[in-house]
Amino acid sequence: MVISSGEIKIIGDDYAGNYSCGLSMLGSGTAERMHETREDIFGGSTNAENGTVSRGIIVKNESEDGLLLLSENVESDQSEATEVVTSFINNTEKEVTLEYMTSFKLKDIPADKIYRLESFWSAEGRVKFDELVDLNMEHSWSNHGYRVEKFGNVGTMPVRKYFPFLALEDTKTGKFIGIEMYAPCSWQIEILVKTGDVVTVAGGIADRDFGQWTKKVAAGESFTAPRALIAEGTSLEDVCDKLVRAQKPHISPVDDHMGIVFNEYCTTWGEPTIENLKKIADKLEGKGIQYLVMDSGWYADDNGQWWENRGDWSINKKRFPNGLKELADYVRSKGMIPGIWFEPEVVSPLAPAYAETDHVVKKDGFPLSVASTRFWDMEDKWVKEYLKKNVIDNLKENGFGYIKVDYNDTMGIGCDGPDSMGENLRNKVQGSLDFFERMVKEIPELVIENCSSGGHRLEPAFMEKASMASFSDAHETLSLPIIAANVQRVIRPEQSQIWAVMRKEDSDERIFYSMCATFLGRMGLSGDIYDMNDHQWQLIDEAISYYKEIADIIKNGKTIVIKAETKSYNKPTGGQLVIRSYESRSLLIYHRFEASVSMEEFAENNRIKIPEGKIISKYGDAHCDFSAQAIVVDENA
């Protein structure tokens, strides 16, 4: 079990030396005057319900004048990971102001390589690995002077540039340590080297230097940092599996069997009507689809594009003259749960609500606008009631059982409010998380999809509020399977909705390529479904049946191999093999890119051991470039 401590920096105390001021606040005067002790909080007690042994350690850092920092380390009951919760209690006699606080801190870790997951729009999850020597992170000849590598994100799209994730490898021993943070807004992770061939790694809220964050804590009050998960393992995939399994998402009770989603966005492109939605529902009837989701464009009028009318949520009467209940009832009559798209946290220029400037987030006294988009103040009582009426009551009254919650821009570094810009921003985002909880409280069976221009909120705080998430906006790109595989490292495949967009011109190879990608997570469909011929539909129907056959492996299995040879997302070369195992069966998904070889030759070239056993099922045919196949091997068959 990995044991984490924590650290704070109080305004007024010394900053650390060793040329680190402005790079890191670790090792400050605050830290120097605190004494560390440890306490076993469970004593190895056994859970009567499941027989598991609970282990937990509290690491205390306390100063003589009453600053108290508690880092509670509890072993997950779902995986071999440690959940860390760090809290600061001000037991002094006066108010203090934090300008730095970690969620976790690990000291003196032997490591010579680090792994990060990069991310931009439609390019989520790329693995970046660096040897510390290449980052100029070797200690100095005299062990003087800090070496610092600091990264993170500022704003309300927490997965932008990087995921809040880090893995360390000690190549001498083959040991890995993985870390994932609950980071719904600005965050940071930093690696420090000073003495010897070991590192200190810490992370938490983006500090005053990086994220304009300070926090006043009155005498007798406390503040708790976002959680972190830490795991040890023997490979990158091993630690990632443990971190992902330790997450505790709210899965709707109706969403317990890997149900398939059809979203009509890539069919109507933001122009849904009652006529075209009924046409889609008719075509999907009996296909084994659980959810039919209507995406953007159902609201306001026809003045402008869908993104220019967000925030008002009045029904477009031309497109839905009888209201939305007609649609929801029709979808249910076809055996599916109706879903609907909202972007509840923003308001756009053509929406009448855009004039409600008293209730939007402000910066420097002005409404905070990003490309004309404004952001509701999610702490504001008026906003909470406005969204209850226009979102929650809308869902209830019209009978929708699924909501896709989108979020298409970021507030940036911070906003106005009673505290620092970074702390004000954190509180606004907490208001958004509270809204997710309110939706579930009022509609317990509601299925929530977490979307932020695809994958910009694929982090544990938001993922635990949702049944599933849009994995990316890379719906029809060649990088579809690459991204789908990469995000398995940070979110559960059962929550990762992978889009397969069907087009009437699709070849068999293209259908196999798209459909096999959906086996890397939750199957999501869209596209020209009423223009596909019988042969194309046969391949799609076979994919749907195969997905249901392997759903338990996707949901419950462990990914032991993710290997892609390509560096480019736009022009992928070589191939990609993903192996996920559950009990005696292994699911192998192989995609071929440009200049590719057979799966067997790929495995041999990359020294991948194919699980032994009998092939009991197969879908697809990876016989040429840009084709794919999935097979299940059973070692007991």
FENZILIN-V796841 format. One record per pair of residues at least 12 apart in sequence whose C-alpha atoms are under 7 Angstrom apart, sorted by the first residue. I is the first residue (numbers start at 1). J is the second residue. Records with the same first field share a line. If there is no record, write none. Layout:
BEGIN
I: J  J
END
This chain:
BEGIN
1: 82
2: 82  230  231
3: 73
4: 71  73  104  105  106
5: 59  71  104  105  106
6: 71  86  102  103  104  105
7: 31  101  102
8: 30  31  98  100  101  102
9: 25  28  30  31  98  99  100  101
10: 30  96  97  98  99
11: 97  98  99
13: 29  30
14: 28  29
15: 28  29
16: 28  29
18: 144  145  146
19: 145  146
20: 146
22: 209
23: 148
25: 100
33: 63
34: 61  62  63
35: 61  62  63
36: 59  60  61  62
37: 59  60  61
38: 57  58  59  60
39: 57  58  59
40: 56  57  58
41: 56  57  58
42: 54  55  56
43: 55
54: 75
55: 74  75
56: 73  74  75
57: 72  73  74
58: 70  71  72  73
59: 71  72
65: 92
66: 90  91  92
67: 89  90  91  92
68: 88  89  90  91
69: 87  88  89
70: 86  87  88
71: 84  85  86  87
72: 84  85  86
73: 85
76: 246
78: 245  246
79: 242  245  246
80: 231  242
81: 229  230  231  242  243  246
82: 229  230  231
83: 228  229  230
84: 104  227  228  229
85: 103  225  227  228
86: 103  224  225
87: 222  223  224  225
88: 222  223  224
89: 220  221  222  223
90: 217  218  219  220  221  222
91: 219  220
92: 219
93: 219
94: 218  219
95: 216  217  218  219
96: 216  217  218
97: 214  215  216  217
98: 214  215  216
99: 207  208  213  214  215
100: 207  208
101: 204  205
102: 202  203  204  205  225
103: 203  204  225  226  227  228
104: 202  203  204  228
105: 201  202  203
106: 200  201  202
107: 199  200  201
108: 198  199  200
109: 198  199  200
110: 170  197  198  199
111: 168  169  170  198  199
112: 131  132  169  170  171
113: 129  130  131  132  168  169  170
114: 129  130  131  167  168  169
115: 127  128  129  130  166  167  168
116: 128  129  165  166  167
117: 162  163  165
118: 161  162  163
119: 159  160  161  162  163
120: 160  161
122: 472  473  474
123: 483
124: 455  472  483
125: 483  486  487
126: 486
137: 193
139: 193  194  195  196
143: 194  195
144: 194
145: 194
146: 192  193  194
147: 192  193  194
148: 190  191  192  193
149: 190  191  192
150: 189  190  191
151: 188  189  190
152: 164  187  188  189
153: 186  187  188
154: 185  186  187  211  412  413
155: 185  186  410  411  412  413  414
156: 184  185  186  410  411  412
157: 185  410  456  457
158: 183  184  185  186  456  457
159: 456  457  458
160: 456
164: 180  181  183
165: 179  180  181
166: 178  179  180
167: 179
174: 234
175: 233  234
176: 232  233  234  235  236
177: 231  232  233  239
178: 230  231  232  239  240
179: 229  230  231
180: 228  229  230  243
181: 227  228  229
182: 226  227  228  459  460  461
183: 226  459  461
184: 429  459  461  462
185: 426  429
186: 205  206  211
187: 204  205  206
188: 203  204  205  206
189: 202  203  204
190: 202  203
204: 226
211: 413  422
212: 420  421  422
213: 420  421  422  423
214: 420  422  423
215: 419  420  423
229: 243
230: 243
231: 243
237: 489  559  560  561
240: 489  490
241: 489  558
244: 490  491  492
247: 460  464
248: 464
249: 463  464  465  466  467
250: 464  465  466  467
251: 466  467
252: 445  446  447  467
253: 445
254: 445
255: 447
258: 494  522  551
259: 289  290
260: 289  290  291  522  523  524
261: 289  290  291  292  523  524  525
262: 289  291  292  293  524  525  526
263: 292  293  294  295  525  526
264: 293  294  295  526
265: 295
266: 501  526  527
267: 526  527  528
270: 295  296  297  306
271: 297
272: 297  298
273: 319  320
274: 319  320  327
281: 331  334
283: 530
285: 334  335
289: 336
290: 336  337
291: 336  337  338  339
292: 336  337  338  339
293: 338  339  340
294: 339  340  341
295: 340  341
296: 341
298: 315  316
299: 313  314  315  316
300: 312  313  314  315  316
301: 316
308: 348  349  350
309: 348  349  350  351
310: 343  346  347  348  351
311: 344  346  347  348  351  353
312: 351  352  353
313: 390
324: 398
325: 398  399
328: 398  399  400
337: 401
338: 400  401  402
339: 400  401  402  403
340: 400  402  403  404
341: 403  404  405
342: 404  405  406
343: 405  406  407
344: 387
345: 375  376
346: 373  374  375  376
347: 373  374  375
348: 372  373  374
349: 372
359: 376  377  380  383
360: 374  375  376  377
361: 375  376  377  415
362: 415  416
363: 415  416
364: 416
377: 428
378: 428  431  432
379: 428  431
392: 439
401: 446  447
402: 446  447  448
403: 447  448  449
404: 448  449  450  451
405: 449  450  451
406: 450  451  452  453
407: 451  452  453
408: 452  453
436: 465
437: 465
447: 467
448: 466  467  468
449: 466  467  468  469  470
450: 463  466  468  469  470
451: 469  470
453: 473
454: 470  471  472  473
455: 470  471  472
467: 495
468: 495  496  497
469: 495  496  497
470: 496  497  498
471: 484  496  497  498
475: 499  500  501
476: 501
478: 570
479: 569  570
480: 517
481: 517
484: 498  517  520
485: 520  562
493: 520  521  522  554  555
494: 521  522  554  555
495: 521  522
496: 521  522
497: 521  522  523  524
498: 518  521  522  523  524
499: 518  523  524  525
500: 514  515  518  524  525  526
501: 525  526  527
502: 526  527  528  529
503: 527  528
504: 528  531  532
509: 626  627
510: 627
512: 620  627  628  629
513: 591  626  627  628
515: 543
516: 589  628  629  630
519: 547
521: 554
543: 619
546: 619
553: 581  582
556: 582
557: 580  581  582
558: 580  581  582
559: 579  580  581
560: 579  580
561: 578  579
562: 577  578  579
563: 576  577  578
564: 576  577
572: 593  594
573: 593  594  595  596
574: 592  593  594  595  596
575: 591  592  593  596
576: 590  591  592
577: 589  590  591
578: 590
584: 634  635  636
585: 632  633  634  635
586: 611  632  633  634
587: 630  631  632  633
588: 630  631  632
589: 629  630  631
590: 628  629  630
591: 626  627  628  629
592: 622  625  626  627  628
593: 625  626
594: 625  626
595: 625
596: 625
611: 633
612: 635
613: 633  634  635  636  637
614: 633  634  635  637
615: 631  632  633  634
616: 632  633  634
617: 631  632
618: 630  631  632
619: 631
END
